[in-house]
Amino acid sequence: MDRRSFLAAAAATFVLPAPATSSSRTLARDPFTLGVASGDPSAGGFVLWTRLALDPLGANGRGAMPSRDIEVQWQLAADERFGKIVRSGTAEARWKDAHSVHVELDGLEPGREYFYRFRAEGRLSPVGRTRTAPTGSTQPLAFAVAACAHYEHGFYTAYRRLAEQEPDLVLFLGDYLYEYGPSGYSALAGRVRTHTPGKCATLADYRLRHAQYKSDADLQRAHATAPWLVSFDDHELENNWAGPVSSTGAPAFAHRRASAFRAYYENMPLRRASLQGAVLRVNRRVSWGTLARFHLLDTRQFRDDQACLDGVRAGCDERLSERRTLLGGDQWRWLSDGLRASTTQWNLLGQQILMMQRDYKRGPGREVNLDAWDGYAAERARLLELMSTTSNPVVLTGDAHMHHSASLKLDFDDPDSPVIAPELVTSSIASDGDGYRDKVWIEEGLAENPHISYIDQRRGYIMARLNAAELSAEFRTLEYISRKGAPAKTTHRVTVPTKAT
């Protein structure tokens, strides 16, 4: 019996003891249709998450739940059989929070595996596996990097293959869901299943779309396998939004943004402190002992509007302005202070958009994507200068829907310019459909961008392993996602040795 089958059996077999104050109410159907998750691990704890929904596609995004708060019990165990319960308690799944639950734990043993489950009114959840971070540097880290999971464009087989590798941690770098209505984005990718009606605009819309995505069994399996570090990009709200600016001129955009943020928090294993009124703080640091520190960035909420009306363009001098910011002043200071003060062997920047220079024009001239760091070139140069004094920096990126491996340089046009850090870009889980491998297009792209060593247009994720000596990354790809069951294979490997100090 594999681990997944065993955990399912454990959830069905081992029954939580009823508390003395247990309500006599019993829900008529299983409320754990959206699964369980954990996130933001520390040496002493993590966040445990679930959200109750009798019907994920229930009206108004509330999962057909009764209009009342529900007491939810939780258990944390040191073993898969729940023979050694180390913590237990209750939490309120509140109606006003779409019956979501966030349990923040601390004071646990560092560097070890735990198992958790929930119960609500006589119904038992699936079992999740999670872990705390270690305190030293001797425990290696296996982590996956994923992004961009358009529900309509394909099945989530990549999530299943990721889960089968049982990483210690999953880093998700944006576009967890897409806001478009049915067939509203990239029709050329095809459609194997259909979004909920309409483009997301209200809190109910975003709740319903999150529930639709969370109802996928392969996504649930990936969440139940390891703790996640999540950050959003644009499609969790609206394509290419920038700070307070709607890319489509959407009315009441501030209210819409607040609704999207609230739904995102309700459906993710985030700490309560992340939701601060109309602001959702996802830029944060998570340490894996003294081995590594993850610096997660927010490249949407505090940026200036894109230069030259956005898009892939040539000849946009505005993008070179010293005044333009992608991170915003407060986040820049937070990142600068954190990188300078870091004492870990590795510093991993998790962020959403290509940091490398990327010329999309074949032949003379240059065309760049103004939504990416190329549209904020001066701030990128400052960041690379800062990273040049940082211990073993590595940039991990999403958004591009293609695997990339590249070298970040102070001067991308100078072959002799020193390499500051590698940038490893994951392809999409599902966005843009099956994908392909256009060898001519890839060869032309590599010739125009000699600092890029690998491009692959197929779907997939990155599986990385980190220790004190090196980071090794496998770019995993699937040949198809338009039907289920595709195997994943490693199509490229990168090894980054620790720099001598």
C-alpha positions in Angstrom: 0.0 0.0 0.0 1.5 3.4 -1.0 1.5 6.4 1.4 -1.6 8.0 -0.2 -3.6 4.8 0.2 -2.4 4.4 3.7 -3.4 7.9 4.7 -6.8 7.5 3.2 -7.3 4.4 5.2 -6.1 6.1 8.3 -8.6 8.9 7.9 -11.4 6.4 7.5 -10.3 4.0 10.3 -9.1 6.1 13.2 -11.8 8.1 14.9 -11.3 11.3 16.8 -12.7 11.1 20.4 -15.8 13.3 20.8 -15.3 16.3 23.1 -17.6 16.6 26.1 -19.2 19.7 24.6 -19.7 18.2 21.1 -22.8 19.4 19.3 -25.4 16.7 18.5 -25.6 18.2 14.9 -24.4 16.1 12.1 -23.8 17.4 8.6 -25.7 15.4 6.0 -22.7 15.2 3.6 -18.9 15.3 3.7 -17.8 19.0 4.3 -14.1 18.3 3.5 -14.6 18.4 -0.3 -11.8 21.0 -0.6 -9.2 18.9 1.2 -6.6 20.0 3.8 -3.3 21.9 3.6 -0.5 23.2 5.7 2.0 26.1 5.1 4.6 28.6 6.3 6.7 26.1 8.4 9.0 27.3 11.1 11.2 25.4 13.5 8.4 25.3 16.0 5.2 25.0 13.9 3.2 25.7 10.8 -0.4 26.6 9.7 -3.0 23.9 9.3 -5.9 24.7 6.9 -9.2 23.4 5.7 -12.4 25.0 4.5 -15.8 23.3 4.8 -18.0 23.0 1.7 -20.8 20.5 1.2 -20.9 21.4 -2.5 -17.8 23.2 -3.9 -19.9 24.9 -6.6 -22.7 25.9 -4.2 -24.3 29.2 -4.8 -22.6 32.5 -3.7 -19.3 30.8 -3.1 -20.3 29.4 0.3 -20.2 25.8 -0.6 -23.9 25.1 0.3 -22.9 25.4 4.0 -25.5 26.3 6.7 -25.5 30.0 7.7 -23.9 29.4 11.1 -20.4 28.9 12.6 -19.3 25.3 13.0 -16.9 23.9 15.6 -14.0 22.0 14.0 -11.7 19.7 15.9 -8.1 19.1 14.8 -5.4 16.6 15.7 -1.7 16.6 15.2 0.2 13.3 15.5 3.8 12.1 15.3 2.9 9.1 13.3 0.7 8.1 10.4 -1.6 5.9 12.5 -2.3 8.8 15.0 -1.1 6.5 17.8 0.9 9.4 19.3 -1.2 12.6 19.4 1.0 15.5 20.2 -1.6 18.3 19.9 -5.3 18.7 19.6 -7.9 21.4 19.9 -10.9 23.1 18.3 -11.3 26.0 15.9 -14.3 27.9 14.6 -15.2 27.6 11.0 -17.0 30.9 10.7 -19.7 31.7 8.3 -18.3 35.1 7.6 -15.0 33.6 6.6 -16.6 31.0 4.2 -16.1 28.4 6.9 -12.3 28.4 6.5 -10.0 27.3 9.3 -6.5 28.4 10.0 -4.7 26.8 13.0 -1.3 28.2 13.8 0.9 25.9 15.9 4.2 26.6 17.6 6.3 24.9 20.2 6.8 21.6 18.2 10.0 19.7 17.7 12.1 21.2 14.9 13.0 19.3 11.8 10.5 16.5 11.9 7.4 15.1 10.2 3.9 15.4 11.5 0.4 14.3 10.4 -2.9 16.1 10.9 -6.7 15.8 10.4 -9.9 17.6 11.2 -13.4 16.6 12.2 -16.7 18.6 12.0 -20.1 17.4 13.2 -19.4 13.8 12.8 -17.4 14.0 9.5 -13.7 13.2 9.3 -11.2 14.9 6.9 -8.4 13.3 4.9 -5.0 13.1 6.6 -2.3 15.6 5.7 1.5 15.3 6.1 3.6 18.3 7.1 6.8 19.2 8.8 8.7 21.7 10.8 11.9 23.4 9.7 15.2 22.2 11.3 17.4 24.5 13.4 20.8 23.5 12.0 22.4 23.1 8.5 22.9 19.4 8.3 19.4 18.4 7.4 19.0 18.7 3.6 15.9 20.1 1.9 13.9 18.6 -1.0 11.5 21.2 -2.4 9.3 21.6 -5.4 8.7 24.8 -7.4 5.3 25.3 -9.2 3.2 28.0 -10.8 0.4 28.8 -13.2 -2.5 26.3 -13.1 -5.2 27.3 -15.5 -8.1 24.9 -14.7 -9.6 24.9 -18.2 -6.3 24.2 -20.0 -5.6 20.8 -18.7 -5.7 18.2 -15.9 -3.5 18.6 -12.9 -1.4 15.5 -13.4 1.7 17.6 -12.7 0.5 18.2 -9.2 0.1 14.4 -8.8 3.6 13.7 -10.0 4.9 16.4 -7.7 3.1 14.8 -4.8 4.5 11.4 -5.6 8.0 12.7 -5.1 7.1 13.7 -1.5 9.0 17.0 -1.2 9.6 18.5 2.2 8.2 21.8 1.0 6.3 23.2 -2.0 7.0 26.7 -3.3 4.1 28.1 -5.3 4.9 31.2 -7.2 1.6 32.6 -8.5 -1.4 32.2 -10.8 -2.9 29.5 -8.5 -6.1 30.3 -10.3 -7.3 32.4 -13.3 -10.0 35.0 -13.1 -11.4 34.7 -16.6 -14.8 33.3 -17.5 -15.2 30.2 -19.6 -12.8 30.2 -22.6 -11.8 33.7 -21.7 -8.0 33.2 -22.0 -5.8 31.7 -24.7 -8.4 29.7 -26.6 -5.6 28.2 -28.6 -4.7 26.1 -25.5 -7.9 24.2 -25.8 -10.4 23.5 -23.0 -10.7 20.2 -21.2 -13.0 21.5 -18.4 -14.9 24.6 -17.8 -14.6 27.5 -15.4 -17.5 28.7 -13.2 -19.7 31.2 -15.0 -18.4 34.7 -15.6 -15.2 36.6 -15.0 -14.4 36.9 -11.3 -15.3 40.4 -9.9 -17.0 39.9 -6.5 -16.0 38.1 -3.3 -18.6 35.4 -4.1 -17.0 34.9 -7.5 -13.5 34.5 -6.2 -14.6 32.1 -3.4 -16.4 30.0 -6.0 -13.4 29.9 -8.3 -11.1 28.9 -5.5 -13.5 26.1 -4.5 -13.6 24.8 -8.0 -9.8 24.6 -8.2 -9.5 23.2 -4.7 -12.0 20.4 -5.6 -9.4 18.8 -7.9 -8.1 15.6 -6.4 -4.6 16.0 -7.7 -4.3 19.5 -6.2 -5.6 18.2 -2.9 -3.0 15.4 -3.0 -0.2 17.9 -3.5 -1.4 20.1 -0.6 -1.7 17.1 1.7 1.8 15.9 0.9 3.9 18.8 2.3 3.6 22.3 3.6 3.4 25.1 1.0 4.8 28.6 0.7 2.4 30.5 -1.5 2.4 33.9 -3.2 0.2 35.4 -5.8 0.9 36.9 -9.1 -1.8 38.6 -11.3 -4.5 36.1 -12.2 -5.6 35.6 -8.6 -7.1 39.1 -9.2 -6.8 40.3 -12.8 -4.3 40.0 -15.6 -1.3 42.4 -15.3 -2.7 44.5 -12.6 -0.2 46.9 -11.0 -0.6 48.3 -7.5 -3.8 50.3 -7.5 -4.2 50.2 -11.3 -6.6 47.9 -13.1 -5.2 46.7 -16.4 -8.8 46.7 -17.8 -10.2 49.8 -16.2 -12.4 47.7 -14.0 -14.8 49.7 -11.9 -14.3 49.9 -8.1 -10.9 48.1 -8.5 -9.9 48.7 -4.9 -13.0 46.8 -3.6 -12.4 44.1 -6.1 -8.8 43.7 -5.1 -9.8 43.5 -1.4 -12.3 40.8 -2.3 -9.7 38.8 -4.2 -7.2 39.1 -1.3 -9.8 38.0 1.2 -10.8 34.9 -0.8 -7.1 34.1 -1.3 -6.4 34.2 2.4 -9.5 32.1 3.1 -8.4 29.4 0.8 -4.6 29.3 1.5 -2.5 28.0 4.5 -1.4 31.6 5.4 -0.9 33.1 8.9 -3.6 35.4 10.2 -1.1 38.4 10.2 -0.9 38.2 6.4 -4.3 39.7 6.0 -4.1 43.4 7.0 -7.3 45.1 6.0 -7.2 45.7 2.3 -3.5 44.6 2.1 -2.4 41.0 1.9 1.2 40.6 3.0 2.8 37.7 1.1 6.4 39.1 1.2 7.9 37.2 4.0 11.0 35.1 5.1 11.0 31.5 6.0 14.2 29.8 7.2 15.2 26.2 6.8 17.6 26.2 9.8 21.0 27.8 8.9 21.0 26.0 5.6 18.6 28.3 3.6 16.3 31.3 3.9 13.4 31.8 1.5 12.7 35.5 0.7 9.2 35.6 -0.9 8.5 38.7 -2.9 5.3 40.5 -3.9 5.8 41.8 -7.4 2.3 43.1 -7.9 0.9 45.0 -5.0 3.4 47.8 -4.6 4.7 48.3 -8.2 4.4 51.3 -10.5 2.1 50.9 -13.5 3.8 49.2 -16.5 5.7 51.5 -18.8 4.6 52.3 -22.4 1.2 50.8 -22.0 2.5 47.3 -21.1 3.1 44.3 -23.4 6.1 43.1 -25.3 7.6 46.2 -27.0 10.7 47.7 -28.4 12.1 51.2 -27.8 10.5 52.0 -24.5 12.9 54.4 -22.7 10.5 54.9 -19.8 11.3 51.4 -18.6 14.9 52.5 -17.9 13.9 55.3 -15.5 15.7 55.2 -12.1 12.5 56.2 -10.4 10.5 53.2 -11.4 9.8 50.6 -8.8 8.5 47.1 -8.9 8.9 46.3 -5.2 7.9 49.6 -3.6 9.9 51.4 -1.0 8.9 49.5 2.1 9.4 46.1 0.5 12.8 47.1 -1.0 14.0 48.1 2.5 12.6 44.9 3.9 14.4 42.8 1.3 17.6 44.8 1.4 17.8 44.5 5.2 17.0 40.8 5.1 19.6 39.9 2.5 22.3 41.9 4.3 21.5 40.4 7.7 21.1 36.8 6.5 23.5 34.3 7.9 22.2 31.2 6.1 24.3 29.4 3.6 21.8 29.9 0.8 19.4 32.7 0.1 16.5 31.7 -2.2 14.3 34.5 -3.7 10.9 33.2 -4.6 9.2 35.6 -7.0 6.7 35.7 -9.9 8.1 37.2 -13.1 11.3 36.8 -15.2 14.2 38.7 -13.6 16.6 37.9 -16.4 16.8 40.1 -19.5 14.7 38.4 -22.1 14.9 39.6 -25.8 11.9 38.3 -27.7 12.9 39.8 -31.1 14.8 37.7 -33.6 17.7 39.6 -35.2 18.7 43.2 -34.6 16.9 45.3 -32.0 15.3 44.2 -28.8 11.7 43.6 -27.6 11.1 43.0 -23.9 8.1 42.2 -21.7 7.3 45.4 -19.8 5.3 43.5 -17.2 8.5 41.6 -16.1 11.7 43.0 -14.5 12.7 44.2 -18.0 10.1 46.9 -17.4 11.9 48.0 -14.2 15.5 47.7 -15.3 17.1 50.2 -13.0 15.6 48.6 -9.9 16.7 45.2 -11.2 20.3 46.5 -11.5 20.2 47.7 -7.9 18.9 44.3 -6.7 21.6 42.4 -8.6 24.2 44.6 -7.0 22.7 43.9 -3.6 22.6 40.1 -4.4 26.3 40.2 -5.4 27.1 40.6 -1.7 24.7 37.9 -0.5 25.6 34.3 0.4 24.7 32.0 -2.5 21.7 33.7 -3.9 19.3 31.8 -6.2 16.2 33.2 -7.9 13.1 31.0 -8.3 10.5 32.2 -10.7 7.0 31.4 -12.1 4.7 33.1 -14.7 6.5 32.3 -18.0 4.7 29.0 -18.7 8.1 27.6 -19.9 11.1 26.2 -18.1 14.1 28.4 -18.2 17.6 28.1 -16.7 19.6 31.4 -16.8 22.5 33.3 -15.4 21.7 36.7 -13.8 24.4 39.3 -14.7 25.1 42.9 -13.9 25.4 43.5 -17.6 23.5 41.0 -19.7 25.0 42.4 -22.9 28.6 41.7 -21.8 29.7 38.1 -22.1 32.4 38.8 -19.5 30.1 40.3 -16.9 30.1 38.3 -13.7 27.3 36.0 -12.9 25.5 37.1 -9.7 23.0 34.2 -9.3 21.2 31.5 -11.3 17.5 32.0 -12.1 15.4 28.8 -12.3 12.0 29.4 -13.9 9.3 26.7 -13.6 6.9 26.0 -16.4 3.2 25.9 -15.7 1.2 23.2 -14.1 -1.5 23.5 -16.7 -1.6 27.0 -18.3 -1.4 26.9 -22.1 -2.4 23.3 -22.5 -0.2 20.4 -23.5 2.7 22.5 -24.5 5.3 21.6 -27.2 9.0 21.8 -27.9 9.6 24.0 -30.9 13.4 23.4 -31.4 13.8 26.2 -33.9 12.1 28.8 -31.7 14.1 27.6 -28.7 17.4 27.8 -30.6 16.7 31.3 -31.8 15.7 32.3 -28.2 19.0 30.9 -26.8 21.0 32.6 -29.5 19.4 36.0 -28.7 19.9 35.5 -25.0 23.2 33.7 -24.4 22.8 34.0 -20.6 19.9 31.5 -21.0 21.0 27.9 -21.2 17.7 26.0 -21.3 14.1 26.6 -22.4 11.2 24.0 -22.6 7.6 24.8 -23.5 6.1 21.7 -22.0 4.1 21.7 -18.7 5.8 20.7 -15.5 7.5 21.8 -12.3 11.0 21.9 -10.7 12.2 19.4 -8.1 15.2 20.7 -6.2 17.5 19.3 -3.5 19.6 21.5 -1.3 22.4 20.8 1.1 25.5 22.6 2.4 27.5 21.8 -0.7 25.1 22.3 -3.6 21.7 22.9 -5.0 20.6 20.4 -7.7 17.4 21.1 -9.7 15.5 18.7 -12.0 13.2 20.3 -14.6 10.3 17.9 -14.8 8.0 17.8 -17.8 4.9 16.0 -19.0 4.1 15.3 -22.7 0.4 16.0 -22.3 -2.2 17.2 -19.8 -5.3 17.2 -22.1 -5.9 13.8 -20.7 -5.0 12.2 -17.4 -2.1 9.9 -16.6 0.9 11.4 -18.2 4.2 10.4 -16.7 6.7 13.0 -15.7 10.4 12.9 -16.7 13.5 14.9 -16.0 14.5 16.8 -19.2 17.2 19.0 -17.7 19.4 19.1 -14.6 21.2 22.1 -13.1 23.7 21.8 -10.3 24.8 25.0 -8.4 27.8 24.6 -6.0 28.2 26.6 -2.9 30.4 29.6 -3.6 33.6 29.8 -1.7 33.6 32.5 1.0 
